[in-house]
Amino acid sequence: MGLYLFLYIIALIVSLIFYYLFKHNKKEFFYNLSIFFILLMIFFFVLSLTTNDPIEEIITAIPAFWQFMITALSGSFAIYKVYLNPLKERVITTEKDISSIKTDIGNIKENINEMKPYIMKKVK
């Protein structure tokens, strides 16, 4: 039995459990644990690829290539759901905030340019 691929699958299951149980909860610790298990999962997947370690004793007798494909795709999905999609949402909100700040700064510049002649008259 391939130890690293088995540990990969366990880390995948645990990370998805932590993610789905605590994504709406305010406990940041458990959400960060899901990210930790995702990173652990990547580590086990790389080790299983380098040691040529697929699970050979599966009852359904899935070939090694398809085992690696399934685990790679499920890992990619987990990484997308846990890390990349929330990161994308944060980037979108940050872009909206920055665009509103840019418009505010533009309005301030326009107001300063309008007030410049009055200030210069009083200074002279």
C-alpha positions as CSV (number, residue, x, y, z in Angstrom):
1,M,0.0,0.0,0.0
2,G,1.3,3.4,-0.9
3,L,1.8,5.3,2.3
4,Y,2.3,8.8,1.0
5,L,-0.7,8.6,-1.3
6,F,-2.8,7.3,1.5
7,L,-1.6,10.2,3.8
8,Y,-2.5,12.5,0.9
9,I,-6.0,11.3,0.8
10,I,-6.4,11.5,4.6
11,A,-5.0,15.1,4.5
12,L,-7.5,16.0,1.7
13,I,-10.4,14.6,3.6
14,V,-9.4,16.4,6.9
15,S,-8.8,19.7,5.1
16,L,-12.2,19.6,3.4
17,I,-13.9,18.7,6.7
18,F,-12.2,21.7,8.4
19,Y,-13.0,24.0,5.6
20,Y,-16.7,23.1,5.3
21,L,-17.3,23.0,9.0
22,F,-15.7,26.3,9.9
23,K,-15.9,28.5,6.8
24,H,-18.9,30.5,8.1
25,N,-17.6,30.3,11.7
26,K,-15.6,33.1,13.2
27,K,-12.9,30.8,14.4
28,E,-9.9,31.6,12.2
29,F,-7.8,28.9,13.8
30,F,-9.8,26.0,12.4
31,Y,-10.0,27.7,8.9
32,N,-6.2,28.1,9.0
33,L,-5.9,24.4,9.9
34,S,-7.6,23.6,6.7
35,I,-5.0,25.5,4.8
36,F,-2.3,23.7,6.8
37,F,-3.7,20.4,5.7
38,I,-3.8,21.5,2.1
39,L,-0.1,22.3,2.3
40,L,0.5,18.9,4.0
41,M,-1.5,17.3,1.2
42,I,0.7,18.9,-1.4
43,F,3.8,17.7,0.4
44,F,2.5,14.1,0.5
45,F,1.4,14.2,-3.1
46,V,4.9,15.4,-4.2
47,L,6.5,12.6,-2.1
48,S,4.2,10.0,-3.6
49,L,5.1,11.2,-7.1
50,T,8.8,11.2,-6.5
51,T,8.8,7.7,-4.8
52,N,6.4,6.2,-7.4
53,D,4.1,5.3,-4.5
54,P,0.5,4.7,-5.8
55,I,-1.9,2.6,-3.8
56,E,-1.7,-0.8,-5.4
57,E,-4.0,-2.7,-3.2
58,I,-7.3,-0.9,-3.9
59,I,-10.3,-3.2,-4.3
60,T,-11.5,-1.5,-7.4
61,A,-8.0,-2.0,-9.0
62,I,-7.7,1.6,-10.3
63,P,-4.5,1.9,-12.4
64,A,-1.7,4.0,-10.9
65,F,-2.0,6.8,-13.6
66,W,-5.7,7.3,-12.7
67,Q,-5.0,7.3,-9.0
68,F,-2.5,10.1,-9.5
69,M,-5.0,12.0,-11.8
70,I,-7.8,11.7,-9.4
71,T,-5.7,12.8,-6.4
72,A,-4.2,15.7,-8.4
73,L,-7.6,16.9,-9.5
74,S,-9.2,16.6,-6.1
75,G,-6.2,18.4,-4.6
76,S,-6.5,21.1,-7.2
77,F,-10.2,21.5,-6.4
78,A,-9.4,21.7,-2.7
79,I,-6.7,24.3,-3.2
80,Y,-9.1,26.3,-5.3
81,K,-12.0,26.1,-2.8
82,V,-9.9,26.7,0.3
83,Y,-7.3,29.2,-0.8
84,L,-7.6,30.6,-4.3
85,N,-11.3,31.4,-4.4
86,P,-11.3,33.4,-1.1
87,L,-8.2,35.1,-2.2
88,K,-9.9,36.2,-5.4
89,E,-12.9,37.5,-3.4
90,R,-10.5,39.5,-1.2
91,V,-8.7,40.9,-4.2
92,I,-12.0,42.0,-5.7
93,T,-13.1,43.8,-2.6
94,T,-9.6,45.4,-2.3
95,E,-9.9,46.7,-5.9
96,K,-13.3,48.2,-5.2
97,D,-11.9,49.9,-2.1
98,I,-8.9,51.3,-4.0
99,S,-11.1,52.5,-6.9
100,S,-13.3,54.4,-4.4
101,I,-10.2,55.9,-2.8
102,K,-8.9,57.0,-6.2
103,T,-12.2,58.8,-6.9
104,D,-12.1,60.5,-3.5
105,I,-8.5,61.6,-4.2
106,G,-9.5,62.9,-7.6
107,N,-12.3,64.9,-6.1
108,I,-10.0,66.3,-3.5
109,K,-7.5,67.4,-6.2
110,E,-10.3,69.0,-8.2
111,N,-11.5,70.9,-5.1
112,I,-7.9,72.0,-4.3
113,N,-7.5,73.2,-7.9
114,E,-10.7,75.2,-7.7
115,M,-9.6,76.8,-4.4
116,K,-6.1,77.6,-5.6
117,P,-7.0,81.0,-7.2
118,Y,-8.8,82.2,-4.0
119,I,-5.9,81.1,-1.8
120,M,-3.3,82.8,-4.1
121,K,-5.3,86.1,-4.1
122,K,-5.3,86.1,-0.3
123,V,-1.6,85.4,0.0
124,K,-0.7,88.2,-2.4
